[in-house]
């Protein structure tokens, strides 16, 4: 097996391990990390669009 293939495999394994560690450790990563405190929650807030309140 060529050296460059081994390098790609090693880099892929390291990237996968880093992702797994990040997901397991948490650390506040994700879309909600970038929202301000008063933006609300839910899919609409994550998408950056606040839905109008139902006044009916």
Residue pairs with C-beta under 8 A, 6 or more apart in sequence:
22 29
31 46
32 41
32 46
35 45
35 46
39 45
39 50
40 50
44 50
44 51
